[in-house]
Amino acid sequence: METARLLEILASYNRFWTTGHLDAGIRRDLLPQCLSQVDTKEIVVLKGVRRCGKSTLLAQVMDALLQRGIRPQQLLRINLEEPLFSAEASVELLEQIYRTWRERVCPEGKGYLFLDEIQNIPGWEGWVRGRSDTEDVKIFVTGSSAQMLSRENGTKLTGRQVSFEVYPLSFSEFLRFKGMEVQSELDYVSNKTLIRHHFFNYLKYGGFPEVALRQDDANRELLLKNYFEDILYRDIVTRHEIRDVANLRNLAVFLLTNNTRPTSLNKLKGNFSISQDKTENYLSAILESYLTFQLQRFSWSLKSVQRAGFKPYAIDTGLRNRVAFSFSADTGRLVENVVHNHLRRCHEEIYFALDGGETDFIVKEGLKIVRRLQVWYEDAPQAEIPERELAAFGKLQGDDAECLLLTNDLEKDTEIGQTKVRCLPVVKYLLLGE
């Protein structure tokens, strides 16, 4: 590409070079963790489902740098899904872009490079490491794949990158998008009715930032439909060169429809009458796109964990509701899905258990189970807890984990056998922690 034309494109995407200002949107909770890496040498990798807010988070990092007095010209943002770049997507293009910026815009001083959707460039890992090692530049990259680092080149960034997973809005972030901040019990109690109203909408339409900002239900539905199609075709079909799109789509819809329900690879293979290899490949591609998560059954044996079945959870309840084949509201399962995603944000190891009775979630830290959680959410608040919801807590063996029963609106402490169980409204849990 001609240098003059390339410079023109870069200037159009980096208008803050002349204005000194950029639109950074509403603050995300992950921002402080990203800013803590600004002065380190490591490459920062932001991974997450398409349209979850990775680009906005980059803009917030850039805005913070401008507020620190960094010259606008020291920052370069590139969207590698830009159609003008797609025909020439290569490390050679990256090098040309970088050299044009350095020579024409920022010839001296430290540079800050922000590369959006980097997985579109084959072999990007080697180029990014090379620039990081030899140039005075801090690099942030984003991608819509859990496996951004290719098997061939991933080792080139070993020990040289810090990764963060970006999710759609948490419920606390969702409230921030609605103009509310809940930071204390008093905030929660004072605004409880409105908070519960927003929680209902959060369950129904999910937490994709642009969807949360839309006021019209028809627009929300349209956005969610388009998001699903983009993820399916751009992040799964195209990336993995899948030809049998019908079975892939059916599998994706099945997993979203049956979120929270235990299944297994063999069951999926039988449902769709496709081969074992194809089932494994399709499931792997769906998980890689962040469309769904796979919660494994807990066992102290790693082999048993790998052989056991799993429970699928949707990346977003709004996306799930838009494409799932379902005739009921499934409120309890939607709440369980929200709790799963909250736990995944906060903990590295979570599982479900079948040790005498199903426990929705187990949180493990190191070699110890530290928390067990059960979700009991009825549409109408109830004061009497069904015995089945406490049964699993009463059959615990060999651990002293904290036990939480997450409810619609019931808050109290109770016991089952010798085990103490804390009942806590799920909305309060999501906002104020444990």
C-alpha positions as CSV (number, residue, x, y, z in Angstrom):
1,M,0.0,0.0,0.0
2,E,1.3,3.5,-0.8
3,T,2.6,5.3,2.2
4,A,0.5,8.4,1.5
5,R,-2.7,6.4,1.3
6,L,-1.7,4.4,4.4
7,L,-1.1,7.5,6.4
8,E,-4.5,8.9,5.3
9,I,-6.2,5.7,6.7
10,L,-4.3,5.8,9.9
11,A,-5.1,9.5,10.5
12,S,-8.8,8.8,9.9
13,Y,-8.8,6.1,12.7
14,N,-6.7,8.2,15.0
15,R,-8.4,11.6,14.9
16,F,-7.2,12.3,18.4
17,W,-3.8,13.0,16.9
18,T,-5.2,16.4,16.0
19,T,-8.1,16.9,18.4
20,G,-6.3,15.5,21.5
21,H,-9.6,13.8,22.6
22,L,-11.2,10.5,22.1
23,D,-14.5,9.0,23.2
24,A,-13.7,6.4,25.9
25,G,-17.3,5.4,26.8
26,I,-18.5,4.2,30.2
27,R,-15.8,2.9,32.5
28,R,-15.3,-0.9,32.7
29,D,-14.2,-2.7,35.9
30,L,-11.2,-4.3,34.2
31,L,-9.6,-0.9,33.4
32,P,-7.4,-0.6,36.6
33,Q,-5.9,-4.0,35.9
34,C,-5.1,-3.0,32.3
35,L,-3.6,0.3,33.5
36,S,-1.4,-1.5,36.0
37,Q,0.4,-3.0,33.0
38,V,1.0,0.3,31.1
39,D,4.6,0.7,32.4
40,T,5.6,-2.9,32.1
41,K,7.4,-4.5,29.1
42,E,4.9,-7.4,28.7
43,I,2.5,-7.4,25.8
44,V,-1.1,-7.1,27.0
45,V,-3.6,-9.5,25.4
46,L,-7.3,-8.8,25.8
47,K,-9.5,-11.8,24.8
48,G,-13.2,-12.1,24.7
49,V,-16.4,-12.6,22.6
50,R,-17.0,-10.2,19.7
51,R,-18.7,-6.9,20.7
52,C,-18.1,-7.4,24.5
53,G,-16.2,-4.0,24.7
54,K,-12.6,-4.9,24.1
55,S,-12.1,-1.9,21.8
56,T,-13.8,0.5,24.3
57,L,-11.4,-0.8,27.0
58,L,-8.5,0.0,24.7
59,A,-9.9,3.5,24.2
60,Q,-10.1,3.9,28.0
61,V,-6.5,2.9,28.4
62,M,-5.6,5.4,25.7
63,D,-7.6,8.1,27.3
64,A,-5.8,7.5,30.6
65,L,-2.5,7.9,28.9
66,L,-3.6,11.2,27.3
67,Q,-4.7,12.3,30.8
68,R,-1.1,11.5,32.0
69,G,0.3,13.9,29.5
70,I,1.4,11.4,26.8
71,R,1.4,13.2,23.4
72,P,-1.5,12.0,21.2
73,Q,0.9,11.2,18.4
74,Q,2.6,8.6,20.6
75,L,-0.5,6.4,20.4
76,L,-1.6,4.4,17.4
77,R,-4.8,2.4,17.2
78,I,-5.4,-0.1,14.3
79,N,-8.6,-2.1,13.6
80,L,-7.3,-5.1,11.7
81,E,-10.9,-5.9,10.5
82,E,-10.9,-2.7,8.6
83,P,-11.9,-3.7,5.0
84,L,-9.0,-1.6,3.6
85,F,-6.6,-3.8,5.4
86,S,-8.3,-7.2,5.0
87,A,-7.0,-7.9,1.5
88,E,-3.4,-7.4,2.7
89,A,-3.6,-8.9,6.2
90,S,0.0,-9.9,6.9
91,V,3.0,-9.2,9.1
92,E,4.4,-7.2,6.2
93,L,1.4,-4.9,6.4
94,L,1.9,-4.5,10.2
95,E,5.5,-3.6,9.6
96,Q,4.5,-1.0,7.0
97,I,1.9,0.5,9.3
98,Y,4.4,0.6,12.2
99,R,7.2,2.2,10.1
100,T,4.8,4.8,8.6
101,W,3.6,5.8,12.0
102,R,7.2,6.0,13.5
103,E,8.6,7.9,10.6
104,R,5.8,10.3,9.8
105,V,3.9,10.8,13.1
106,C,6.0,9.7,16.1
107,P,9.7,9.6,15.2
108,E,10.9,9.9,18.8
109,G,9.8,8.9,22.3
110,K,8.0,5.8,23.6
111,G,5.2,4.5,21.4
112,Y,1.9,2.9,22.5
113,L,0.5,0.5,19.9
114,F,-3.1,-0.8,20.1
115,L,-4.0,-3.6,17.7
116,D,-7.7,-4.7,17.5
117,E,-8.6,-8.2,16.3
118,I,-5.0,-9.3,15.8
119,Q,-6.0,-12.9,15.1
120,N,-6.7,-11.9,11.5
121,I,-2.9,-11.6,10.9
122,P,-1.2,-15.0,10.4
123,G,2.1,-15.1,12.5
124,W,1.4,-12.0,14.4
125,E,3.0,-13.4,17.6
126,G,6.5,-13.3,16.1
127,W,6.1,-9.7,14.8
128,V,4.7,-8.4,18.1
129,R,7.5,-10.0,20.1
130,G,10.1,-8.6,17.7
131,R,8.8,-5.0,18.0
132,S,8.5,-5.3,21.8
133,D,12.0,-6.6,22.1
134,T,13.7,-4.2,19.8
135,E,11.6,-1.0,19.9
136,D,10.6,1.4,22.7
137,V,6.9,0.5,22.4
138,K,4.2,-0.8,24.6
139,I,1.8,-3.1,22.8
140,F,-1.9,-4.0,23.6
141,V,-3.7,-6.5,21.4
142,T,-7.3,-7.8,21.3
143,G,-8.9,-10.8,19.8
144,S,-12.2,-12.7,19.6
145,S,-10.8,-16.2,20.1
146,A,-9.8,-18.0,23.3
147,Q,-7.0,-19.6,21.2
148,M,-5.5,-16.4,19.9
149,L,-2.0,-17.8,20.2
150,S,-1.5,-20.4,17.4
151,R,0.1,-23.7,18.3
152,E,3.0,-22.9,16.0
153,N,3.8,-19.4,17.2
154,G,2.3,-19.2,20.7
155,T,5.6,-20.1,22.4
156,K,7.1,-16.9,21.0
157,L,5.1,-15.0,23.6
158,T,5.7,-17.3,26.5
159,G,6.6,-15.3,29.5
160,R,6.3,-12.1,27.5
161,Q,2.5,-11.5,27.6
162,V,-0.2,-10.8,30.2
163,S,-3.7,-11.9,29.3
164,F,-7.1,-10.7,30.4
165,E,-10.5,-12.1,29.5
166,V,-13.1,-9.4,28.7
167,Y,-16.7,-10.3,29.2
168,P,-20.0,-8.6,28.4
169,L,-21.1,-6.3,31.3
170,S,-21.3,-7.7,34.8
171,F,-24.5,-6.7,36.6
172,S,-22.7,-3.9,38.5
173,E,-21.4,-2.6,35.2
174,F,-24.9,-2.9,33.7
175,L,-26.2,-0.7,36.4
176,R,-23.4,1.8,35.7
177,F,-24.6,1.9,32.1
178,K,-28.1,2.8,33.5
179,G,-26.6,5.6,35.7
180,M,-26.5,3.7,39.0
181,E,-23.5,2.8,41.2
182,V,-24.1,0.3,44.1
183,Q,-21.1,0.3,46.4
184,S,-22.6,-0.3,49.8
185,E,-25.5,-2.1,51.6
186,L,-27.2,1.3,52.0
187,D,-27.1,1.9,48.2
188,Y,-28.6,-1.6,47.7
189,V,-31.4,-1.1,50.2
190,S,-32.2,2.4,49.1
191,N,-32.6,1.4,45.4
192,K,-33.7,-2.2,45.8
193,T,-36.9,-2.0,43.7
194,L,-35.2,-0.3,40.8
195,I,-32.2,-2.6,41.0
196,R,-34.5,-5.7,40.8
197,H,-36.2,-4.1,37.8
198,H,-32.9,-3.7,36.0
199,F,-31.9,-7.3,37.0
200,F,-35.0,-8.6,35.1
201,N,-33.9,-6.7,32.0
202,Y,-30.3,-7.9,32.5
203,L,-31.6,-11.5,32.5
204,K,-33.7,-10.9,29.4
205,Y,-31.3,-8.9,27.2
206,G,-27.9,-9.6,28.7
207,G,-24.9,-7.4,29.1
208,F,-23.5,-6.6,25.6
209,P,-22.6,-2.9,26.0
210,E,-24.4,-1.6,22.9
211,V,-27.5,-3.7,23.7
212,A,-27.5,-2.2,27.2
213,L,-27.4,1.3,25.8
214,R,-30.3,0.7,23.4
215,Q,-33.8,1.8,24.6
216,D,-35.9,0.0,22.0
217,D,-36.6,-3.7,22.4
218,A,-36.7,-4.3,18.7
219,N,-33.2,-2.8,18.3
220,R,-31.9,-4.9,21.1
221,E,-33.3,-8.1,19.5
222,L,-31.8,-7.1,16.1
223,L,-28.4,-6.5,17.6
224,L,-28.4,-9.8,19.4
225,K,-29.4,-11.6,16.2
226,N,-26.6,-9.9,14.3
227,Y,-24.1,-10.7,17.1
228,F,-24.9,-14.4,16.9
229,E,-24.5,-14.5,13.1
230,D,-21.2,-12.6,13.3
231,I,-19.8,-15.0,15.9
232,L,-21.0,-18.0,14.0
233,Y,-19.7,-17.0,10.6
234,R,-16.7,-14.8,11.3
235,D,-15.3,-16.4,14.4
236,I,-16.2,-20.1,13.8
237,V,-17.1,-20.9,10.2
238,T,-14.5,-18.7,8.5
239,R,-11.7,-19.2,11.0
240,H,-12.1,-23.0,11.1
241,E,-13.1,-23.4,7.5
242,I,-16.3,-25.3,8.4
243,R,-18.5,-26.5,5.5
244,D,-21.3,-28.2,7.4
245,V,-22.8,-24.9,8.7
246,A,-26.3,-26.4,9.4
247,N,-25.0,-29.0,11.9
248,L,-22.7,-26.4,13.4
249,R,-25.6,-24.0,13.9
250,N,-27.8,-26.7,15.3
251,L,-25.1,-27.6,17.8
252,A,-24.6,-24.0,18.9
253,V,-28.4,-23.4,19.3
254,F,-28.7,-26.7,21.2
255,L,-25.9,-25.7,23.7
256,L,-27.5,-22.3,24.2
257,T,-31.0,-23.7,24.6
258,N,-29.8,-26.3,27.1
259,N,-27.6,-24.0,29.2
260,T,-27.0,-25.3,32.8
261,R,-28.2,-28.9,31.8
262,P,-25.5,-31.6,32.1
263,T,-24.6,-33.2,28.8
264,S,-21.6,-35.1,27.3
265,L,-19.8,-35.5,24.0
266,N,-21.5,-38.8,23.4
267,K,-24.9,-37.3,23.9
268,L,-24.2,-34.5,21.5
269,K,-22.9,-36.9,18.9
270,G,-26.1,-39.0,19.2
271,N,-28.4,-35.9,19.0
272,F,-27.0,-34.8,15.7
273,S,-25.9,-38.1,14.1
274,I,-22.4,-36.7,13.3
275,S,-19.0,-38.3,13.8
276,Q,-17.1,-38.2,17.1
277,D,-14.3,-36.1,15.4
278,K,-16.7,-33.6,13.9
279,T,-18.6,-33.3,17.2
280,E,-15.3,-32.6,19.1
281,N,-14.1,-30.1,16.4
282,Y,-17.4,-28.2,16.3
283,L,-17.6,-28.1,20.1
284,S,-14.0,-26.9,20.4
285,A,-14.7,-24.2,17.8
286,I,-17.8,-23.0,19.6
287,L,-15.9,-22.8,22.9
288,E,-13.0,-21.0,21.3
289,S,-15.4,-18.3,20.0
290,Y,-16.6,-17.6,23.6
291,L,-20.2,-18.3,22.5
292,T,-20.5,-20.8,25.3
293,F,-18.5,-22.1,28.3
294,Q,-18.0,-25.7,29.4
295,L,-18.3,-26.3,33.2
296,Q,-16.6,-29.6,34.1
297,R,-17.8,-31.9,36.9
298,F,-15.6,-31.9,39.9
299,S,-13.3,-34.8,40.8
300,W,-10.0,-35.0,42.6
301,S,-8.8,-37.1,39.6
302,L,-7.8,-35.1,36.5
303,K,-8.6,-38.1,34.2
304,S,-12.1,-38.3,35.7
305,V,-12.7,-34.6,35.1
306,Q,-11.7,-35.0,31.5
307,R,-14.0,-38.1,31.0
308,A,-17.0,-36.8,32.8
309,G,-19.8,-34.8,31.3
310,F,-20.1,-31.0,31.4
311,K,-22.7,-28.3,31.7
312,P,-22.8,-25.6,29.0
313,Y,-23.3,-21.9,29.9
314,A,-24.0,-19.1,27.5
315,I,-21.6,-16.1,27.3
316,D,-24.7,-13.8,27.6
317,T,-28.3,-14.5,28.6
318,G,-29.6,-12.0,26.1
319,L,-27.8,-13.8,23.3
320,R,-29.1,-17.1,24.6
321,N,-32.7,-15.9,24.8
322,R,-32.5,-14.5,21.2
323,V,-31.5,-17.8,19.5
324,A,-32.6,-20.5,22.0
325,F,-35.4,-22.9,21.1
326,S,-37.4,-22.4,24.2
327,F,-41.1,-21.9,25.1
328,S,-40.7,-20.9,28.8
329,A,-38.9,-18.0,30.5
330,D,-36.4,-20.3,32.2
331,T,-35.7,-17.7,34.8
332,G,-34.0,-20.0,37.3
333,R,-31.6,-21.2,34.6
334,L,-30.9,-17.7,33.4
335,V,-30.0,-16.7,37.0
336,E,-27.7,-19.7,37.3
337,N,-26.0,-18.7,34.0
338,V,-25.4,-15.2,35.3
339,V,-23.9,-16.6,38.6
340,H,-21.7,-18.9,36.5
341,N,-20.3,-16.0,34.5
342,H,-19.8,-13.9,37.6
343,L,-17.8,-16.8,39.2
344,R,-15.7,-17.2,36.0
345,R,-14.7,-13.6,36.2
346,C,-13.6,-13.9,39.8
347,H,-12.1,-17.4,40.1
348,E,-9.7,-19.6,38.1
349,E,-11.2,-23.0,39.0
350,I,-15.0,-23.6,39.2
351,Y,-16.9,-26.9,38.8
352,F,-20.2,-28.5,39.5
353,A,-20.5,-31.5,41.7
354,L,-22.6,-34.7,42.0
355,D,-21.4,-35.9,45.4
356,G,-24.7,-37.2,46.9
357,G,-26.7,-34.5,45.2
358,E,-26.0,-31.9,42.6
359,T,-24.2,-28.7,43.7
360,D,-24.4,-26.0,41.1
361,F,-21.0,-24.6,41.7
362,I,-17.8,-25.4,43.6
363,V,-15.0,-22.9,43.9
364,K,-11.5,-24.5,44.3
365,E,-8.4,-22.6,45.2
366,G,-5.2,-24.5,45.1
367,L,-5.8,-27.9,46.7
368,K,-8.8,-26.8,48.7
369,I,-12.5,-26.3,48.0
370,V,-13.4,-22.9,49.5
371,R,-17.0,-22.3,48.5
372,R,-20.1,-24.2,47.4
373,L,-23.0,-22.4,45.8
374,Q,-26.5,-23.4,45.0
375,V,-28.9,-21.2,43.0
376,W,-32.5,-21.3,44.1
377,Y,-34.5,-18.6,42.3
378,E,-38.3,-18.7,42.2
379,D,-40.1,-16.0,40.2
380,A,-42.1,-15.2,43.4
381,P,-40.0,-14.8,46.5
382,Q,-40.6,-17.6,49.0
383,A,-39.6,-18.0,52.7
384,E,-39.6,-21.8,52.9
385,I,-36.6,-23.4,51.3
386,P,-37.3,-26.7,49.5
387,E,-35.4,-29.6,51.0
388,R,-33.9,-30.5,47.6
389,E,-32.0,-27.2,47.5
390,L,-30.3,-27.9,50.8
391,A,-29.8,-31.6,50.3
392,A,-26.4,-31.4,48.6
393,F,-25.0,-29.2,51.5
394,G,-26.1,-31.9,54.0
395,K,-24.0,-34.6,52.3
396,L,-20.7,-32.8,52.2
397,Q,-17.7,-35.0,52.8
398,G,-14.3,-33.9,54.0
399,D,-14.3,-30.1,53.5
400,D,-15.2,-27.0,55.5
401,A,-16.2,-24.9,52.5
402,E,-18.4,-21.9,52.9
403,C,-21.9,-22.8,51.7
404,L,-24.1,-20.2,49.9
405,L,-27.7,-20.6,48.8
406,L,-28.4,-17.7,46.3
407,T,-32.1,-16.8,46.4
408,N,-34.6,-14.4,44.9
409,D,-35.0,-12.3,48.0
410,L,-34.5,-14.5,51.1
411,E,-31.6,-13.6,53.4
412,K,-30.9,-15.6,56.5
413,D,-28.6,-18.2,58.0
414,T,-29.7,-21.8,58.3
415,E,-28.3,-25.2,59.0
416,I,-28.6,-28.6,57.4
417,G,-27.1,-31.2,59.7
418,Q,-23.9,-29.8,61.0
419,T,-23.4,-27.6,58.0
420,K,-24.1,-23.9,58.1
421,V,-25.7,-22.4,55.0
422,R,-25.9,-18.7,54.3
423,C,-28.9,-17.6,52.2
424,L,-28.3,-14.5,50.2
425,P,-30.3,-12.7,47.5
426,V,-28.5,-13.3,44.2
427,V,-28.7,-9.6,43.2
428,K,-27.0,-8.6,46.5
429,Y,-24.4,-11.3,45.9
430,L,-23.6,-10.0,42.4
431,L,-23.2,-6.4,43.5
432,L,-21.6,-6.6,47.0
433,G,-19.7,-9.9,46.8
434,E,-19.5,-12.6,49.3
